[in-house]
């Protein structure tokens, strides 16, 4: 391909991106590619290169095309895209936190791409009969030179500062743990009844890894008032989102009041083990 052919091809691509369909396709494709990069290459330079415009420009640009396209200048569209993107990220985060969906890296990426694609679809339906393509100039229309207004510059600077602060908070924030540790009983437990000496009681312990990666779960089961029974350890390596059930049976071979304890320890690879919590039952 010659230099002239390359320039002609680039001109056609730019011309296509100035149309409604070109911008719709660009938003959709960039959202999909950015999501794949963030999933497959987390923490890399490519993730930052795609993630920054994906979070702080694309959602707002899709909303601008939906509601604020007509009657706004190029500068205003750019500034609105930045500011609205920040608001979209905040509202999506609040929605995830306040619903059972939960806020983590996967739900954040999923909600962002769904929002971008939904905004593109809504704009396409809204403007399905539109004939005028954005960026097109009639032959008799005079093209005004680009002027960078001071007010627009101030708005742009503010939006960039706010975006940078939000990005720093997102990068440094730790997603809340969704790990849980619960105790249930089978029919043999009969907690609210008098136990017969020499019988057994079986308790079921449920452990769920709600951390942001695989963890080593270690549970210690013991009787608070019984030294001869000792401590039983149950160790599992659990992936993110995995749930484990453990049945622990105690032989009630001594009269008196019993207390059954369960201590859960969690350890991340390369980190110190820490006590997550304790469950206990009096009988």
C-alpha positions as CSV (number, residue, x, y, z in Angstrom):
1,X,0.0,0.0,0.0
2,X,1.4,3.4,-1.0
3,X,1.4,6.4,1.2
4,X,-1.3,8.0,-0.8
5,X,-3.5,4.9,-0.6
6,X,-2.9,4.8,3.2
7,X,-3.9,8.4,3.6
8,X,-7.0,7.8,1.5
9,X,-8.0,4.8,3.7
10,X,-7.4,6.8,6.9
11,X,-9.6,9.6,5.5
12,X,-12.4,7.1,4.8
13,X,-12.1,5.7,8.4
14,X,-12.2,9.2,9.9
15,X,-15.2,10.1,7.7
16,X,-17.0,7.0,8.8
17,X,-16.3,7.8,12.5
18,X,-18.0,11.2,11.9
19,X,-21.3,9.4,11.2
20,X,-23.9,8.2,13.6
21,X,-23.3,4.5,12.8
22,X,-19.5,5.0,12.9
23,X,-19.6,6.5,16.4
24,X,-22.1,3.8,17.6
25,X,-19.8,1.1,16.3
26,X,-16.7,2.7,17.8
27,X,-18.4,2.9,21.3
28,X,-19.5,-0.7,21.1
29,X,-16.2,-2.1,19.8
30,X,-14.0,-0.1,22.2
31,X,-16.2,-1.2,25.2
32,X,-15.8,-4.8,24.2
33,X,-12.1,-4.6,23.5
34,X,-11.4,-2.6,26.7
35,X,-13.4,-5.2,28.8
36,X,-11.4,-8.0,27.3
37,X,-8.1,-6.2,28.0
38,X,-9.1,-5.5,31.6
39,X,-10.1,-9.2,32.2
40,X,-7.1,-10.8,30.4
41,X,-4.3,-8.2,31.2
42,X,-5.2,-6.7,34.6
43,X,-2.6,-4.2,36.1
44,X,-0.7,-3.9,32.8
45,X,0.0,-0.7,30.8
46,X,-2.5,-1.9,28.2
47,X,-5.2,-2.1,31.0
48,X,-4.5,1.5,31.9
49,X,-4.4,2.6,28.3
50,X,-7.8,1.1,27.6
51,X,-9.3,1.5,31.0
52,X,-8.9,5.2,31.5
53,X,-10.9,6.3,28.4
54,X,-13.3,3.4,28.9
55,X,-14.2,4.6,32.4
56,X,-13.8,8.4,32.1
57,X,-15.0,9.1,28.5
58,X,-17.0,6.3,26.8
59,X,-20.0,6.1,29.2
60,X,-20.4,9.9,29.2
61,X,-20.0,10.1,25.4
62,X,-22.7,7.6,24.9
63,X,-25.0,9.6,27.2
64,X,-24.1,12.9,25.4
65,X,-25.1,11.2,22.1
66,X,-28.4,10.1,23.6
67,X,-29.4,13.4,25.3
68,X,-27.1,16.3,24.5
69,X,-25.9,16.0,21.0
70,X,-27.9,18.6,19.2
71,X,-27.0,22.2,19.9
72,X,-23.7,21.5,21.7
73,X,-20.2,22.4,20.5
74,X,-17.3,20.0,20.1
75,X,-15.7,21.4,23.3
76,X,-19.0,21.1,25.3
77,X,-19.4,17.5,24.1
78,X,-16.0,16.6,25.3
79,X,-16.3,18.2,28.7
80,X,-19.8,16.7,29.2
81,X,-18.5,13.3,28.3
82,X,-15.8,13.5,31.0
83,X,-18.1,14.8,33.7
84,X,-21.0,12.5,32.9
85,X,-18.7,9.5,32.8
86,X,-17.6,10.3,36.4
87,X,-21.3,10.5,37.5
88,X,-22.1,7.2,35.7
89,X,-19.2,5.4,37.5
90,X,-20.4,6.7,40.8
91,X,-24.1,5.7,40.3
92,X,-23.1,2.3,39.0
93,X,-21.0,1.8,42.1
94,X,-23.8,2.8,44.4
95,X,-26.2,0.5,42.5
96,X,-23.9,-2.5,42.9
97,X,-23.2,-1.7,46.6
98,X,-26.9,-1.3,47.5
99,X,-28.1,-4.4,45.7
100,X,-27.4,-8.2,46.2
101,X,-25.2,-8.0,43.0
102,X,-22.3,-6.6,45.1
103,X,-19.3,-4.4,44.1
104,X,-16.2,-6.2,42.8
105,X,-14.0,-6.1,39.8
106,X,-16.2,-8.5,37.7
107,X,-19.5,-6.7,38.5
108,X,-17.9,-3.3,37.8
109,X,-16.7,-4.3,34.4
110,X,-20.0,-6.1,33.6
111,X,-22.2,-3.1,34.6
112,X,-20.0,-0.7,32.7
113,X,-20.1,-2.6,29.4
114,X,-23.9,-3.2,29.8
115,X,-24.5,0.5,30.4
116,X,-22.4,1.6,27.3
117,X,-24.1,-0.9,25.0
118,X,-27.6,-0.1,26.4
119,X,-26.9,3.7,25.9
120,X,-25.9,3.0,22.3
121,X,-29.0,0.9,21.7
122,X,-31.2,3.5,23.2
123,X,-29.7,6.3,21.1
124,X,-30.0,4.2,18.0
125,X,-33.8,3.7,18.7
126,X,-34.3,7.3,19.5
127,X,-32.5,8.6,16.4
128,X,-33.6,5.8,14.0
129,X,-35.2,8.3,11.6
130,X,-32.4,10.9,11.8
131,X,-31.0,11.9,8.4
132,X,-28.3,14.4,9.4
133,X,-25.0,12.8,10.3
134,X,-22.8,14.5,13.0
135,X,-19.9,16.4,11.7
136,X,-21.2,16.9,8.2
137,X,-21.0,20.4,6.8
138,X,-23.0,21.6,3.9
139,X,-21.2,23.2,0.9
140,X,-22.5,26.7,1.7
141,X,-21.8,26.4,5.5
142,X,-18.8,28.3,6.6
143,X,-16.5,26.2,8.9
144,X,-15.5,28.2,11.9
145,X,-12.0,27.9,13.2
146,X,-11.6,26.0,16.5
147,X,-11.5,28.2,19.5
148,X,-10.7,27.0,23.0
149,X,-12.9,29.0,25.4
150,X,-11.5,29.8,28.8
151,X,-14.7,28.6,30.6
152,X,-14.5,25.4,28.7
153,X,-10.9,25.0,29.6
154,X,-11.7,25.6,33.3
155,X,-14.5,23.0,33.1
156,X,-12.2,20.5,31.4
157,X,-9.4,21.0,33.9
158,X,-11.9,20.5,36.8
159,X,-13.3,17.4,35.2
160,X,-9.8,16.0,34.6
161,X,-8.8,16.6,38.3
162,X,-12.0,15.0,39.6
163,X,-11.4,12.0,37.2
164,X,-7.9,11.6,38.4
165,X,-9.0,11.6,42.1
166,X,-11.7,9.1,41.3
167,X,-9.2,6.9,39.4
168,X,-6.8,7.0,42.4
169,X,-9.6,6.0,44.8
170,X,-10.7,3.1,42.5
171,X,-7.2,1.8,42.1
172,X,-6.3,2.0,45.8
173,X,-9.6,0.9,47.2
174,X,-10.1,-2.6,48.5
175,X,-13.4,-4.2,47.6
176,X,-15.5,-5.3,50.6
177,X,-15.1,-8.9,51.6
178,X,-18.1,-11.1,50.9
179,X,-16.8,-14.1,52.9
180,X,-19.2,-15.7,55.3
181,X,-18.9,-18.4,58.0
182,X,-22.1,-20.0,59.3
183,X,-23.3,-22.9,61.4
184,X,-26.3,-25.1,60.8
185,X,-27.5,-28.4,62.3
186,X,-29.0,-31.7,61.1
187,X,-31.9,-33.4,62.8
188,X,-29.5,-35.1,65.4
189,X,-28.6,-31.7,67.0
190,X,-32.0,-30.9,68.6
191,X,-30.4,-27.8,70.2
192,X,-33.4,-27.0,72.4
193,X,-33.7,-30.4,74.0
194,X,-32.0,-32.4,76.7
195,X,-29.3,-34.6,75.4
196,X,-28.7,-38.2,76.4
197,X,-25.3,-39.1,77.8
198,X,-23.4,-41.1,75.2
199,X,-25.2,-39.6,72.2
200,X,-23.8,-37.6,69.3
201,X,-24.4,-34.2,67.9
202,X,-23.5,-33.2,64.3
203,X,-23.0,-29.6,63.3
204,X,-22.6,-28.4,59.7
205,X,-20.2,-25.5,59.1
206,X,-20.5,-23.5,55.9
207,X,-17.6,-21.5,54.6
208,X,-17.7,-19.2,51.5
209,X,-14.7,-17.5,50.0
210,X,-15.8,-14.0,49.1
211,X,-12.3,-12.6,48.9
212,X,-10.8,-11.4,45.6
213,X,-8.9,-14.6,44.8
214,X,-8.0,-18.1,46.1
215,X,-7.4,-18.4,49.9
216,X,-6.4,-21.1,52.3
217,X,-9.2,-21.7,54.8
218,X,-8.3,-23.5,58.0
219,X,-11.0,-24.3,60.6
220,X,-10.3,-25.4,64.2
221,X,-13.1,-27.4,65.9
222,X,-12.9,-28.0,69.6
223,X,-14.9,-28.3,72.9
224,X,-14.4,-25.5,75.3
225,X,-14.9,-27.6,78.4
226,X,-13.4,-30.9,77.2
227,X,-9.6,-31.4,77.0
228,X,-9.5,-35.0,76.0
229,X,-11.5,-34.4,72.8
230,X,-8.7,-32.1,71.5
231,X,-8.7,-29.8,68.4
232,X,-9.6,-31.0,64.9
233,X,-8.3,-29.0,61.9
234,X,-10.0,-28.8,58.6
235,X,-8.0,-27.2,55.8
236,X,-9.2,-26.2,52.3
237,X,-7.8,-24.2,49.4
238,X,-10.9,-22.4,48.0
239,X,-11.2,-20.4,44.9
240,X,-13.0,-17.1,44.7
241,X,-16.8,-17.7,45.1
242,X,-16.3,-21.3,46.2
243,X,-18.4,-22.7,49.1
244,X,-17.4,-25.6,51.4
245,X,-19.5,-27.6,53.9
246,X,-18.0,-29.5,56.8
247,X,-19.9,-31.8,59.1
248,X,-18.4,-32.1,62.6
249,X,-19.7,-34.7,65.0
250,X,-19.1,-34.5,68.8
251,X,-19.6,-37.5,71.1
252,X,-21.4,-36.3,74.3
253,X,-19.6,-38.7,76.6
254,X,-19.5,-36.5,79.7
255,X,-22.3,-34.9,81.7
256,X,-22.6,-31.2,82.2
257,X,-22.7,-28.1,80.0
258,X,-20.9,-28.2,76.7
259,X,-19.6,-25.5,74.4
260,X,-18.5,-26.2,70.8
261,X,-16.2,-23.8,69.2
262,X,-15.1,-23.2,65.6
263,X,-12.3,-20.8,64.7
264,X,-11.8,-19.9,61.0
265,X,-8.4,-18.7,59.8
266,X,-7.8,-17.3,56.3
267,X,-4.5,-17.0,54.6
268,X,-3.5,-15.4,51.3
269,X,-0.5,-16.7,49.4
270,X,2.6,-14.9,50.7
271,X,0.7,-13.4,53.6
272,X,0.3,-14.2,57.3
273,X,-2.7,-16.2,58.4
274,X,-5.3,-14.3,60.3
275,X,-8.4,-15.2,62.5
276,X,-11.5,-14.4,60.5
277,X,-14.0,-15.2,63.2
278,X,-15.4,-17.6,65.8
279,X,-18.7,-19.6,66.0
280,X,-19.7,-21.3,69.2
281,X,-22.7,-23.2,70.6
282,X,-23.7,-23.9,74.2
283,X,-25.5,-27.2,75.0
